[in-house]
Amino acid sequence: MMEADEWVLEGDVDAARELDKTIGGAELFLYPGDRHLFADNSLPDYDESAAALLKERVLAFSEAVG
């Protein structure tokens, strides 16, 4: 999610941070910006650099667990 996403419900980021602290191997990535569907290149919220970083991280995770 993006740090300033208005669609994120209050407490979502706090809950994600808590999971990151308490679950071994968990990593929380917050992307700079305020867009909600930033990875969907068919929408106005698309953020190319954040989407590329998200894709890179997902592929690295997939490779690590696969």
N, C-alpha and C positions, 0 to 999 in steps of 0.2 A: 504494500500500500504506500501511497505518498503521504509524507509527513503532515500536510495541511489539507488532506482530502475532506471536504465538508460532508461527504456521505458516510464517512467512518463514524460509527456510533460512539458516543462517549463511553470510555472505558475499554474500547477495542484495543487501542495501542497499549494501554496499561496491562491488559490481559496478555497480549502478545509478548510484552516485555517480561512479564512474570513467567510465562512458559519458557522463554529464552533462558532465564536464570535457573529454572528448576529442572529442565530436561537436558540431560547430557547430550552433547552433540548438536543441539538446536542452534540455529542461527536466525536472527531477525534482521531483515533488510528493509529499511524505510528509505524510500526514494524522495529526493527533493522535489517539491512542487505541491500542487493542490488538485490534480486531476484524478478522476475516479477510474476510468477505463483506459488508462494510459498505454496499455499494451495492444489495443485494438486499432490497427492502422486504418480502419474504415470509419472511425469516429473522430469528431473534432478534439476530443481529449487526448488523442494520440501524442505521445512524447517519444520521439525516435531514440534519443540517447538513453532514456530510462528503460524503454522497451528492449533495446539491445543489451543492456546490462542485465535485465531480468532474464532474457533468453540465455545469455552466457551462464548465469548462475544456475538456471534450471538444467541446462545441459551438463554442467559440471557435477551437479548433484546426481543427476541420472547416471552419469558415468561412474561416480563413486559408489553408488549403491547397486549398480547393475552388474 
